């Protein structure tokens, strides 16, 4: 976790954990293989996915950006509507609404779900549909609402000093959530939401 005071909430890495993602990703060439994780004794190294040929090449190790070529204790990939990921965020889920909260005597929405030991519950468990959105709200609270630039841009938008066609607010949210990979889609959804709610917004001088 970025703050030392929250480090005790992190999920402890489990080198024996093994699982595979529920769904595959998609690109223009075909289906990206699902994420998976497992012990080094079963997966001493992994290769890479070639989008041009739509093939998985596992003949030799291929390091990721962190310099690793194995998938040991790498089971906390993005899940849910806002892609909660990493030992910090899953640990916080467990601390606030999961099994750890219940074990330590705090009120828990899901006392029987250990998000650290079984993160796939977000996608494939009995509460998957609800958790998909609850985790999205959790990510929004933890990452977006705590961002000072977002707060400033939102204040400007609400006070009508930031025109709706000035995309800085929505684009910044996209940067926070997924590195800006879905900016255009998120902006179109933002406009559709304003229209559905009947919200009158300020346009720039060029569109007045």
Backbone as ProteinMPNN parsed JSONL, in Angstrom:
{"seq_chain_A": "XXXXXXXXXXXXXXXXXXXXXXXXXXXXXXXXXXXXXXXXXXXXXXXXXXXXXXXXXXXXXXXXXXXXXXXXXXXXXXXXXXXXXXXXXXXXXXXXXXXXXXXXXXXXXXXXXXXXXXXXXXXXXXXXXXXXXXXXXXXXXXXXXXXXXXXXXXXXXXXXXXXXXXXXXXXXXXXXXXXXXXXXXXXXXXXXXXXXXXXXXXXXXXXX", "coords_chain_A": {"N_chain_A": [[0.84, -1.193, 0.0], [0.428, 2.318, -0.621], [0.566, 4.009, 1.582], [2.184, 3.89, 4.662], [0.742, 3.386, 6.959], [-1.269, 1.754, 6.162], [-0.202, -0.627, 5.419], [-0.465, -2.947, 6.894], [-2.859, -3.951, 6.138], [-2.596, -5.286, 3.781], [-2.838, -8.126, 1.553], [-1.264, -11.153, 2.391], [1.32, -12.492, 0.394], [0.812, -15.538, -1.333], [2.516, -18.186, -2.279], [1.617, -20.677, -3.079], [-0.879, -20.473, -4.133], [-3.214, -21.059, -6.741], [-4.895, -20.37, -9.714], [-7.234, -19.548, -12.383], [-8.356, -17.043, -14.624], [-11.815, -16.064, -15.058], [-12.895, -15.067, -17.458], [-11.82, -14.335, -20.822], [-9.718, -11.818, -22.328], [-10.145, -9.412, -24.991], [-8.999, -8.527, -28.253], [-8.217, -6.778, -31.315], [-7.382, -8.79, -32.943], [-8.136, -11.256, -31.931], [-8.906, -13.518, -29.248], [-7.504, -12.775, -26.191], [-5.555, -14.805, -24.098], [-6.739, -16.045, -20.889], [-5.836, -14.615, -17.686], [-3.607, -16.249, -15.381], [-2.349, -17.907, -12.446], [0.174, -19.481, -10.408], [2.19, -21.909, -8.547], [5.82, -21.882, -8.633], [6.863, -24.417, -8.989], [5.146, -25.666, -10.709], [4.852, -23.835, -12.739], [7.53, -22.777, -13.811], [8.426, -20.728, -15.421], [7.02, -18.245, -17.622], [5.967, -17.514, -20.97], [4.984, -15.433, -23.556], [2.144, -13.687, -24.984], [1.428, -13.504, -28.356], [0.016, -11.097, -30.161], [-0.153, -10.676, -32.883], [-0.053, -13.154, -34.153], [-1.847, -14.494, -32.664], [-1.067, -16.378, -30.739], [0.252, -18.31, -27.992], [3.41, -18.135, -26.729], [5.582, -20.111, -25.24], [8.164, -21.086, -25.087], [10.477, -20.022, -24.017], [11.545, -17.991, -21.182], [9.812, -14.905, -20.531], [10.112, -11.721, -19.439], [8.149, -9.55, -17.35], [7.113, -6.084, -16.811], [7.974, -5.707, -14.264], [10.167, -7.241, -14.12], [9.848, -9.935, -13.721], [9.384, -13.404, -14.572], [7.781, -15.401, -13.803], [4.652, -16.668, -12.389], [4.041, -16.852, -9.755], [2.221, -16.309, -6.791], [0.741, -14.244, -7.968], [-1.982, -13.592, -8.175], [-3.814, -11.577, -7.868], [-5.187, -10.075, -9.903], [-6.91, -7.614, -12.028], [-10.325, -7.272, -11.256], [-13.919, -7.056, -11.37], [-16.163, -4.167, -11.743], [-14.585, -1.876, -11.801], [-12.083, -2.864, -11.901], [-10.562, -3.827, -9.502], [-7.42, -4.39, -8.046], [-4.285, -5.935, -7.079], [-2.321, -6.549, -4.05], [-2.779, -4.682, -2.067], [-5.33, -3.384, -2.499], [-7.076, -5.614, -2.561], [-6.545, -6.56, -0.036], [-7.542, -4.457, 1.509], [-10.263, -4.629, 0.898], [-10.818, -7.066, 2.152], [-10.241, -6.375, 4.751], [-12.13, -4.378, 5.351], [-14.736, -5.252, 4.447], [-14.766, -8.001, 4.284], [-13.754, -11.373, 5.241], [-11.714, -10.896, 7.104], [-12.52, -8.612, 8.491], [-14.735, -9.617, 9.886], [-13.474, -11.58, 11.439], [-11.948, -10.027, 13.12], [-13.779, -8.782, 14.637], [-15.272, -6.684, 13.541], [-18.022, -5.108, 11.803], [-19.164, -6.814, 8.942], [-19.839, -7.035, 5.505], [-19.53, -9.298, 3.959], [-18.822, -11.779, 5.568], [-17.993, -14.381, 5.168], [-16.318, -14.442, 3.026], [-13.078, -14.524, 2.004], [-11.163, -12.278, 0.67], [-8.486, -12.23, 0.139], [-7.516, -14.873, 0.047], [-9.25, -15.992, -1.751], [-9.742, -14.41, -4.261], [-11.189, -14.643, -6.608], [-13.858, -14.764, -6.059], [-15.131, -12.425, -6.613], [-15.774, -12.535, -9.268], [-16.873, -15.066, -9.814], [-18.225, -16.19, -7.681], [-21.058, -16.824, -5.42], [-22.043, -14.291, -4.875], [-21.27, -12.73, -6.939], [-22.349, -10.896, -8.893], [-23.269, -8.724, -7.348], [-20.917, -8.077, -5.962], [-19.292, -7.283, -8.047], [-20.087, -4.676, -8.563], [-19.972, -3.453, -6.048], [-17.237, -3.6, -5.455], [-16.355, -1.917, -7.452], [-17.363, 0.549, -6.573], [-15.854, 0.737, -4.283], [-13.227, 0.992, -5.278], [-13.576, 3.443, -6.539], [-14.008, 5.169, -4.346], [-11.588, 4.845, -2.954], [-9.546, 5.475, -4.798], [-10.313, 7.414, -6.773], [-11.968, 9.475, -5.571], [-10.222, 10.308, -3.613], [-8.337, 11.669, -4.965], [-6.742, 14.679, -5.543], [-6.691, 16.303, -7.832], [-8.891, 15.397, -9.279], [-10.946, 16.204, -7.515], [-10.731, 18.994, -7.673], [-11.296, 19.467, -10.412], [-13.892, 18.446, -10.511], [-15.254, 20.209, -8.796], [-15.041, 22.527, -10.333], [-16.548, 21.78, -12.539], [-19.114, 21.389, -11.435], [-19.67, 23.955, -10.582], [-20.08, 25.164, -12.944], [-17.924, 26.287, -14.275], [-16.331, 24.772, -15.774], [-16.647, 23.677, -18.905], [-18.75, 21.123, -20.399], [-17.745, 20.0, -22.691], [-15.103, 20.261, -22.335], [-12.828, 17.999, -21.741], [-11.304, 17.328, -19.529], [-12.051, 16.527, -16.896], [-13.355, 13.953, -17.139], [-11.396, 12.595, -18.587], [-9.303, 12.633, -16.772], [-10.288, 11.007, -14.724], [-10.309, 8.628, -16.134], [-7.567, 8.237, -16.468], [-6.807, 7.757, -13.83], [-8.229, 5.411, -13.218], [-7.675, 3.432, -15.24], [-5.328, 4.046, -16.584], [-5.997, 5.589, -18.744], [-6.969, 4.138, -20.888], [-9.57, 3.835, -21.792], [-10.725, 6.257, -22.544], [-12.344, 7.603, -24.538], [-14.694, 6.043, -24.708], [-15.575, 6.229, -22.055], [-16.066, 8.959, -21.87], [-18.188, 9.299, -23.688], [-20.116, 7.761, -22.37], [-20.391, 9.319, -20.119], [-21.573, 11.666, -21.161], [-23.981, 10.557, -22.06], [-25.11, 9.788, -19.653], [-25.509, 12.27, -18.365], [-27.429, 13.322, -20.088], [-29.525, 11.477, -19.765], [-30.197, 11.985, -17.134], [-31.172, 14.483, -17.329], [-29.61, 16.753, -16.972], [-28.61, 20.078, -17.192], [-25.935, 21.499, -18.825], [-22.936, 23.483, -19.109], [-21.715, 24.652, -22.198], [-18.832, 25.057, -24.305], [-17.612, 28.187, -25.661], [-17.568, 27.865, -28.421], [-19.644, 26.124, -28.945], [-21.942, 27.194, -28.043]], "CA_chain_A": [[0.0, 0.0, 0.0], [1.259, 3.525, -0.708], [0.718, 4.629, 2.895], [2.724, 2.933, 5.631], [-0.288, 3.07, 7.955], [-2.195, 0.771, 5.582], [0.528, -1.817, 4.982], [-0.94, -4.119, 7.632], [-4.088, -4.429, 5.499], [-2.269, -5.999, 2.542], [-2.928, -9.578, 1.512], [0.054, -11.796, 2.39], [1.529, -13.293, -0.82], [0.7, -16.987, -1.149], [3.166, -18.818, -3.444], [0.949, -21.931, -3.44], [-2.18, -20.193, -4.731], [-3.29, -21.359, -8.165], [-6.223, -20.144, -10.285], [-7.282, -19.02, -13.749], [-9.424, -16.05, -14.757], [-13.09, -16.576, -15.559], [-13.115, -14.666, -18.847], [-10.682, -13.904, -21.616], [-9.763, -10.477, -22.874], [-10.322, -9.384, -26.439], [-8.34, -7.47, -29.009], [-8.671, -6.75, -32.702], [-6.948, -9.995, -33.646], [-8.749, -12.462, -31.394], [-9.092, -13.58, -27.813], [-6.308, -12.831, -25.364], [-5.741, -15.873, -23.117], [-7.045, -15.557, -19.544], [-4.77, -14.578, -16.681], [-3.519, -17.383, -14.481], [-1.243, -17.846, -11.497], [0.472, -20.783, -9.85], [3.52, -22.071, -7.944], [6.96, -22.039, -9.538], [7.106, -25.826, -9.27], [4.308, -26.018, -11.853], [5.074, -22.853, -13.8], [8.832, -22.164, -13.518], [8.471, -19.462, -16.154], [5.991, -18.088, -18.654], [6.391, -16.802, -22.164], [4.164, -14.251, -23.828], [1.089, -13.823, -25.982], [1.704, -12.758, -29.587], [-1.262, -10.651, -30.707], [-0.144, -10.738, -34.346], [-0.342, -14.529, -34.587], [-2.842, -15.039, -31.735], [-0.471, -17.581, -30.178], [0.988, -18.229, -26.735], [4.766, -18.631, -26.961], [6.121, -20.456, -23.925], [9.409, -21.831, -25.22], [11.512, -19.416, -23.176], [10.982, -16.994, -20.267], [9.612, -13.526, -20.976], [9.918, -10.929, -18.228], [7.195, -8.443, -17.384], [7.705, -4.787, -16.492], [8.598, -5.793, -12.944], [11.344, -8.092, -14.229], [9.531, -11.314, -13.352], [8.928, -14.278, -15.648], [6.932, -16.438, -13.207], [3.334, -16.185, -11.983], [3.839, -17.243, -8.363], [1.614, -15.267, -5.941], [0.303, -13.139, -8.84], [-3.386, -13.923, -8.418], [-4.709, -10.458, -7.561], [-5.342, -9.236, -11.103], [-8.094, -6.762, -12.031], [-11.658, -7.882, -11.297], [-15.01, -6.156, -11.021], [-16.51, -3.096, -12.681], [-13.498, -0.891, -11.878], [-10.817, -3.6, -11.903], [-9.784, -3.817, -8.265], [-6.253, -5.249, -8.267], [-3.132, -5.768, -6.202], [-2.465, -7.025, -2.673], [-3.265, -3.613, -1.215], [-6.766, -3.197, -2.654], [-7.777, -6.819, -2.105], [-6.397, -6.584, 1.409], [-8.474, -3.491, 2.08], [-11.595, -5.234, 0.794], [-10.926, -8.076, 3.195], [-10.173, -5.679, 6.039], [-13.327, -3.593, 5.6], [-16.032, -5.9, 4.197], [-14.6, -9.438, 4.104], [-13.561, -12.299, 6.354], [-10.851, -10.334, 8.149], [-13.336, -7.717, 9.314], [-15.524, -10.455, 10.793], [-12.57, -12.257, 12.373], [-11.434, -9.048, 14.078], [-14.896, -8.225, 15.396], [-15.918, -5.538, 12.913], [-19.158, -5.436, 10.944], [-18.701, -7.231, 7.625], [-20.881, -7.366, 4.529], [-19.288, -10.647, 3.455], [-17.948, -12.4, 6.571], [-17.513, -15.697, 4.733], [-15.467, -14.318, 1.839], [-11.709, -14.057, 2.219], [-10.75, -11.73, -0.621], [-7.065, -12.503, -0.054], [-7.315, -16.274, -0.311], [-10.125, -16.37, -2.853], [-10.156, -13.177, -4.954], [-12.075, -14.939, -7.731], [-15.248, -14.639, -5.632], [-15.696, -11.22, -7.232], [-16.244, -12.855, -10.616], [-17.514, -16.368, -10.005], [-18.868, -16.676, -6.477], [-22.521, -16.643, -5.344], [-22.368, -12.86, -4.785], [-20.431, -12.094, -7.96], [-22.959, -9.734, -9.544], [-23.257, -7.618, -6.392], [-19.528, -7.715, -5.672], [-18.725, -6.598, -9.197], [-20.376, -3.252, -8.436], [-19.482, -2.974, -4.757], [-15.794, -3.374, -5.577], [-16.192, -0.725, -8.272], [-17.568, 1.7, -5.695], [-14.721, 0.78, -3.358], [-12.116, 1.565, -6.033], [-13.883, 4.87, -6.752], [-13.778, 5.874, -3.088], [-10.183, 4.762, -2.564], [-8.586, 5.999, -5.775], [-10.766, 8.604, -7.501], [-12.401, 10.547, -4.668], [-9.084, 10.765, -2.826], [-7.414, 12.36, -5.863], [-6.968, 16.122, -5.41], [-6.982, 16.886, -9.142], [-10.297, 15.062, -9.562], [-11.806, 17.055, -6.689], [-10.697, 20.356, -8.222], [-12.012, 19.464, -11.683], [-15.311, 18.24, -10.226], [-15.772, 21.482, -8.275], [-15.163, 23.45, -11.464], [-17.661, 21.336, -13.38], [-20.37, 21.627, -10.716], [-19.897, 25.403, -10.521], [-20.263, 25.603, -14.337], [-16.751, 26.968, -14.82], [-15.664, 23.809, -16.657], [-17.629, 23.22, -19.888], [-18.838, 19.677, -20.525], [-16.912, 19.545, -23.804], [-13.73, 20.231, -21.84], [-12.813, 16.608, -21.3], [-10.291, 17.093, -18.508], [-12.595, 15.795, -15.754], [-13.555, 12.538, -17.469], [-10.109, 12.014, -18.986], [-8.485, 12.407, -15.574], [-10.832, 9.807, -14.087], [-9.821, 7.492, -16.924], [-6.156, 8.044, -16.141], [-6.718, 7.175, -12.491], [-8.803, 4.068, -13.187], [-7.057, 2.42, -16.111], [-4.244, 4.601, -17.384], [-6.523, 6.303, -19.904], [-7.2, 3.254, -22.042], [-10.964, 3.865, -22.245], [-11.151, 7.653, -22.427], [-13.436, 7.977, -25.437], [-15.905, 5.335, -24.286], [-16.024, 6.78, -20.776], [-16.609, 10.298, -22.12], [-19.509, 9.113, -24.306], [-21.023, 7.312, -21.305], [-20.616, 10.475, -19.263], [-22.558, 12.516, -21.834], [-25.265, 9.846, -22.069], [-25.634, 9.835, -18.286], [-26.019, 13.622, -18.14], [-28.653, 13.461, -20.868], [-30.566, 10.663, -19.134], [-30.573, 12.631, -15.875], [-31.726, 15.796, -17.624], [-28.738, 17.775, -16.406], [-28.204, 21.141, -18.101], [-24.515, 21.754, -18.621], [-22.325, 24.579, -19.855], [-20.914, 24.33, -23.366], [-17.804, 26.039, -24.588], [-18.055, 29.283, -26.507], [-17.723, 27.408, -29.803], [-20.842, 25.321, -29.113], [-23.112, 27.893, -27.509]], "C_chain_A": [[0.88, 1.25, 0.0], [1.494, 4.191, 0.635], [1.148, 3.575, 3.911], [1.668, 2.496, 6.642], [-1.257, 2.001, 7.464], [-1.519, -0.535, 5.214], [0.047, -3.087, 5.68], [-2.229, -4.693, 7.036], [-3.8, -5.306, 4.291], [-2.488, -7.508, 2.666], [-1.514, -10.159, 1.555], [0.221, -12.638, 1.124], [1.496, -14.786, -0.499], [1.294, -17.684, -2.378], [2.503, -20.112, -3.891], [-0.418, -21.718, -4.085], [-2.146, -20.463, -6.226], [-4.72, -21.152, -8.654], [-6.099, -19.577, -11.689], [-8.471, -18.084, -13.852], [-10.677, -16.664, -15.38], [-13.269, -16.265, -17.04], [-11.809, -14.277, -19.511], [-10.834, -12.435, -21.995], [-9.952, -10.556, -24.378], [-9.485, -8.27, -27.034], [-8.803, -7.569, -30.452], [-8.34, -8.021, -33.453], [-7.645, -11.263, -33.152], [-8.87, -12.379, -29.892], [-7.753, -13.692, -27.089], [-6.52, -13.922, -24.319], [-5.988, -15.327, -21.72], [-5.815, -15.524, -18.65], [-4.772, -15.876, -15.879], [-2.335, -17.175, -13.549], [-1.018, -19.241, -10.935], [1.89, -20.869, -9.33], [4.61, -22.269, -8.996], [7.229, -23.502, -9.878], [6.276, -26.315, -10.445], [4.55, -25.089, -13.043], [6.396, -22.138, -13.519], [9.054, -20.856, -14.261], [7.297, -19.424, -17.117], [6.584, -17.322, -19.825], [5.546, -15.558, -22.366], [3.125, -14.57, -24.892], [1.409, -12.922, -27.168], [0.376, -12.382, -30.236], [-1.31, -10.748, -32.227], [-0.51, -12.123, -34.866], [-1.414, -15.194, -33.731], [-2.356, -16.354, -31.125], [0.185, -17.282, -28.833], [2.343, -18.882, -26.946], [5.448, -18.85, -25.613], [7.441, -21.211, -23.989], [10.511, -21.301, -24.309], [10.883, -18.342, -22.293], [10.861, -15.618, -20.913], [9.257, -12.692, -19.757], [8.861, -9.846, -18.427], [7.889, -7.146, -16.982], [8.37, -4.769, -15.128], [9.824, -6.694, -12.95], [11.107, -9.545, -13.875], [9.053, -12.109, -14.563], [8.094, -15.441, -15.105], [5.601, -15.821, -12.791], [3.003, -16.625, -10.548], [3.31, -16.066, -7.546], [1.224, -14.035, -6.743], [-1.182, -13.288, -9.176], [-4.347, -12.759, -8.225], [-4.786, -9.499, -8.751], [-6.676, -8.488, -11.049], [-9.394, -7.532, -12.163], [-12.699, -6.837, -10.913], [-15.164, -5.003, -11.986], [-15.435, -2.033, -12.812], [-12.132, -1.543, -11.721], [-10.004, -3.401, -10.63], [-8.627, -4.798, -8.429], [-5.152, -4.941, -7.254], [-3.405, -6.186, -4.762], [-2.999, -5.948, -1.734], [-4.785, -3.494, -1.3], [-7.56, -4.424, -2.22], [-7.687, -6.941, -0.586], [-7.352, -5.625, 2.101], [-9.911, -4.004, 2.008], [-11.81, -6.226, 1.926], [-10.995, -7.431, 4.581], [-11.504, -4.986, 6.372], [-14.64, -4.371, 5.437], [-15.946, -7.418, 4.082], [-14.381, -10.209, 5.392], [-12.703, -11.71, 7.464], [-11.625, -9.399, 9.061], [-14.128, -8.517, 10.336], [-14.642, -11.094, 11.857], [-12.059, -11.312, 13.451], [-12.542, -8.285, 14.797], [-15.542, -6.996, 14.815], [-17.093, -6.011, 12.05], [-18.652, -5.746, 9.541], [-19.882, -7.563, 6.72], [-20.763, -8.803, 4.055], [-18.331, -11.386, 4.398], [-17.365, -13.743, 6.147], [-16.584, -15.637, 3.52], [-14.112, -13.74, 2.241], [-11.179, -13.589, 0.865], [-9.27, -11.959, -0.897], [-6.838, -13.927, -0.557], [-8.155, -16.707, -1.506], [-10.638, -15.134, -3.59], [-11.136, -13.42, -6.096], [-13.546, -14.877, -7.355], [-15.92, -13.421, -6.253], [-16.319, -11.538, -8.58], [-17.105, -14.111, -10.693], [-18.212, -16.926, -8.771], [-20.366, -16.409, -6.473], [-22.953, -15.183, -5.272], [-21.664, -12.061, -5.879], [-21.06, -10.837, -8.554], [-22.943, -8.52, -8.617], [-21.836, -7.134, -6.136], [-18.877, -6.967, -6.828], [-18.921, -5.085, -9.067], [-19.901, -2.68, -7.109], [-17.983, -2.7, -4.824], [-15.504, -2.16, -6.45], [-16.36, 0.544, -7.455], [-16.397, 1.861, -4.729], [-13.498, 1.402, -4.043], [-12.334, 3.067, -6.242], [-13.583, 5.682, -5.49], [-12.293, 5.959, -2.765], [-9.25, 5.516, -3.508], [-9.032, 7.297, -6.444], [-11.106, 9.74, -6.544], [-11.269, 11.089, -3.808], [-8.093, 11.575, -3.663], [-7.721, 13.865, -5.87], [-7.299, 16.782, -6.751], [-8.426, 16.606, -9.548], [-11.228, 15.99, -8.789], [-11.868, 18.475, -7.237], [-11.488, 20.44, -9.526], [-13.514, 19.284, -11.475], [-15.945, 19.515, -9.695], [-15.981, 22.478, -9.407], [-16.339, 23.073, -12.365], [-18.998, 21.659, -12.717], [-20.692, 23.12, -10.667], [-20.042, 26.024, -11.913], [-19.089, 26.398, -14.885], [-15.926, 26.035, -15.72], [-16.69, 23.265, -17.636], [-17.606, 21.704, -20.041], [-17.982, 19.161, -21.67], [-15.424, 19.705, -23.501], [-13.57, 18.893, -21.131], [-11.88, 16.33, -20.123], [-10.807, 16.277, -17.321], [-12.687, 14.297, -16.052], [-12.236, 11.879, -17.852], [-9.222, 11.754, -17.772], [-8.969, 11.181, -14.81], [-10.34, 8.557, -14.815], [-8.363, 7.193, -16.624], [-5.995, 7.347, -14.793], [-7.151, 5.709, -12.507], [-8.04, 3.054, -14.018], [-5.963, 2.972, -17.016], [-4.703, 5.266, -18.671], [-6.863, 5.443, -21.099], [-8.62, 3.339, -22.593], [-11.542, 5.278, -22.201], [-12.376, 7.973, -23.278], [-14.753, 7.323, -25.027], [-16.461, 5.914, -22.993], [-16.622, 8.171, -20.969], [-18.002, 10.21, -22.74], [-20.53, 8.643, -23.269], [-21.37, 8.458, -20.353], [-21.676, 11.393, -19.865], [-23.936, 11.865, -21.832], [-25.921, 9.893, -20.694], [-26.216, 11.213, -17.968], [-27.344, 13.83, -18.866], [-29.805, 12.698, -20.218], [-31.078, 11.296, -17.841], [-31.19, 14.011, -16.088], [-30.921, 16.937, -17.056], [-28.365, 18.792, -17.477], [-26.762, 21.518, -17.803], [-24.035, 22.887, -19.517], [-21.523, 24.044, -21.018], [-19.865, 25.391, -23.557], [-18.362, 27.109, -25.509], [-18.34, 28.832, -27.936], [-19.028, 26.67, -30.028], [-22.087, 25.976, -28.562], [-24.025, 28.33, -28.648]], "O_chain_A": [[1.972, 1.232, 0.569], [2.506, 4.867, 0.822], [0.549, 2.504, 4.004], [1.699, 1.365, 7.126], [-1.985, 1.408, 8.26], [-2.181, -1.461, 4.746], [0.142, -4.179, 5.119], [-2.641, -5.797, 7.392], [-4.696, -6.008, 3.822], [-2.342, -8.084, 3.744], [-0.644, -9.695, 0.818], [-0.665, -13.433, 0.809], [2.083, -15.233, 0.487], [0.634, -17.764, -3.415], [2.798, -20.603, -4.98], [-1.048, -22.676, -4.535], [-1.169, -20.138, -6.901], [-5.657, -21.698, -8.073], [-5.02, -19.181, -12.128], [-9.498, -18.323, -13.217], [-10.609, -17.644, -16.122], [-13.747, -17.111, -17.796], [-10.828, -13.937, -18.85], [-11.935, -11.885, -21.983], [-9.923, -11.638, -24.963], [-9.283, -7.221, -26.424], [-9.689, -8.363, -30.77], [-8.944, -8.308, -34.487], [-7.732, -12.244, -33.89], [-8.931, -11.287, -29.327], [-6.969, -14.603, -27.355], [-7.584, -13.961, -23.701], [-5.496, -14.247, -21.392], [-4.876, -16.299, -18.829], [-5.81, -16.519, -15.721], [-1.439, -16.377, -13.824], [-1.912, -20.086, -10.978], [2.713, -20.005, -9.63], [4.354, -22.757, -10.097], [7.768, -23.797, -10.944], [6.656, -27.278, -11.111], [4.465, -25.503, -14.199], [6.388, -21.005, -13.038], [9.781, -19.981, -13.791], [6.663, -20.443, -17.388], [7.563, -16.588, -19.687], [5.408, -14.732, -21.464], [3.212, -15.575, -25.597], [1.633, -11.722, -27.004], [-0.311, -13.237, -30.795], [-2.389, -10.888, -32.802], [-1.188, -12.255, -35.885], [-1.846, -16.31, -34.021], [-3.116, -17.315, -31.006], [0.615, -16.16, -28.568], [2.417, -20.057, -27.305], [5.838, -17.898, -24.937], [7.799, -21.906, -23.039], [11.382, -22.059, -23.881], [9.807, -17.834, -22.611], [11.693, -15.221, -21.729], [8.232, -12.921, -19.115], [8.701, -9.301, -19.519], [9.11, -7.113, -16.83], [9.225, -3.926, -14.857], [10.455, -6.893, -11.912], [12.06, -10.313, -13.742], [8.407, -11.57, -15.462], [7.74, -16.356, -15.849], [5.436, -14.602, -12.832], [1.835, -16.753, -10.181], [3.864, -14.968, -7.593], [1.357, -12.91, -6.262], [-1.583, -13.129, -10.329], [-5.555, -12.919, -8.394], [-4.502, -8.307, -8.64], [-7.475, -8.701, -10.138], [-9.551, -8.348, -13.071], [-12.399, -5.864, -10.222], [-14.393, -4.869, -12.936], [-15.372, -1.35, -13.834], [-11.141, -0.867, -11.444], [-8.894, -2.87, -10.67], [-8.829, -5.917, -8.899], [-5.093, -3.862, -6.664], [-4.548, -6.183, -4.305], [-3.607, -6.266, -0.712], [-5.46, -3.502, -0.27], [-8.604, -4.292, -1.581], [-8.636, -7.372, 0.068], [-7.906, -5.941, 3.154], [-10.683, -3.832, 2.951], [-12.855, -6.226, 2.577], [-11.719, -7.895, 5.461], [-11.951, -5.002, 7.519], [-15.568, -4.165, 6.219], [-16.956, -8.065, 3.807], [-14.762, -9.772, 6.478], [-12.934, -11.991, 8.64], [-11.409, -9.392, 10.273], [-14.192, -8.149, 11.509], [-15.009, -11.145, 13.031], [-11.768, -11.739, 14.569], [-12.293, -7.286, 15.471], [-16.293, -6.314, 15.512], [-17.143, -7.165, 11.627], [-17.809, -5.025, 9.009], [-20.803, -8.278, 7.116], [-21.77, -9.456, 3.781], [-17.165, -11.594, 4.062], [-16.361, -14.191, 6.7], [-16.116, -16.672, 3.044], [-14.017, -12.622, 2.746], [-10.795, -14.4, 0.022], [-8.841, -11.889, -2.049], [-6.054, -14.148, -1.48], [-7.818, -17.671, -2.193], [-11.833, -14.84, -3.55], [-11.842, -12.499, -6.509], [-14.406, -14.932, -8.235], [-17.142, -13.391, -6.402], [-17.281, -10.891, -8.992], [-17.979, -14.205, -11.554], [-18.74, -18.036, -8.818], [-20.892, -15.83, -7.423], [-24.104, -14.864, -5.573], [-21.487, -10.849, -5.75], [-20.383, -9.82, -8.704], [-22.636, -7.41, -9.054], [-21.579, -5.931, -6.096], [-18.013, -6.116, -6.616], [-18.033, -4.307, -9.418], [-19.47, -1.528, -7.057], [-17.511, -1.686, -4.31], [-14.524, -1.45, -6.223], [-15.602, 1.501, -7.616], [-16.0, 2.979, -4.399], [-12.815, 2.241, -3.456], [-11.398, 3.86, -6.135], [-12.978, 6.751, -5.562], [-11.797, 7.007, -2.353], [-8.276, 6.125, -3.067], [-8.213, 8.189, -6.661], [-10.59, 10.848, -6.689], [-11.351, 12.218, -3.323], [-7.12, 12.106, -3.129], [-8.845, 14.266, -6.172], [-8.098, 17.717, -6.8], [-9.102, 17.477, -10.096], [-12.195, 16.506, -9.351], [-12.935, 19.088, -7.263], [-12.262, 21.376, -9.724], [-14.317, 19.896, -12.178], [-17.054, 19.868, -10.095], [-16.985, 23.19, -9.436], [-17.036, 23.943, -12.887], [-19.914, 22.15, -13.377], [-21.861, 23.504, -10.705], [-20.118, 27.244, -12.053], [-19.246, 27.119, -15.871], [-14.952, 26.458, -16.344], [-17.536, 22.462, -17.241], [-16.57, 21.071, -19.837], [-17.536, 18.014, -21.639], [-14.58, 19.33, -24.314], [-14.116, 18.686, -20.047], [-11.694, 15.168, -19.763], [-10.086, 15.429, -16.794], [-12.158, 13.476, -15.304], [-11.985, 10.731, -17.484], [-8.478, 10.775, -17.741], [-8.161, 10.402, -14.304], [-9.996, 7.556, -14.187], [-7.967, 6.031, -16.534], [-5.156, 6.461, -14.636], [-6.512, 4.864, -11.881], [-7.783, 1.94, -13.561], [-5.704, 2.427, -18.089], [-3.905, 5.485, -19.582], [-7.03, 5.954, -22.206], [-8.858, 2.958, -23.739], [-12.71, 5.467, -21.861], [-13.341, 8.555, -22.781], [-15.798, 7.973, -25.005], [-17.673, 6.071, -22.848], [-17.59, 8.523, -20.294], [-18.898, 10.963, -22.358], [-21.68, 9.08, -23.289], [-22.491, 8.552, -19.852], [-22.577, 11.848, -19.16], [-24.945, 12.541, -21.628], [-27.14, 10.021, -20.584], [-27.289, 11.314, -17.373], [-28.268, 14.439, -18.326], [-30.923, 13.205, -20.13], [-32.252, 11.157, -17.497], [-31.674, 14.634, -15.143], [-31.475, 17.975, -16.694], [-27.866, 18.426, -18.541], [-26.413, 21.819, -16.662], [-24.645, 23.202, -20.539], [-20.745, 23.102, -20.865], [-19.988, 26.499, -23.036], [-19.448, 26.958, -26.069], [-19.247, 29.352, -28.586], [-19.494, 26.581, -31.164], [-23.17, 25.393, -28.604], [-25.069, 28.936, -28.405]]}, "name": "protein", "num_of_chains": 1, "seq": "XXXXXXXXXXXXXXXXXXXXXXXXXXXXXXXXXXXXXXXXXXXXXXXXXXXXXXXXXXXXXXXXXXXXXXXXXXXXXXXXXXXXXXXXXXXXXXXXXXXXXXXXXXXXXXXXXXXXXXXXXXXXXXXXXXXXXXXXXXXXXXXXXXXXXXXXXXXXXXXXXXXXXXXXXXXXXXXXXXXXXXXXXXXXXXXXXXXXXXXXXXXXXXXX"}
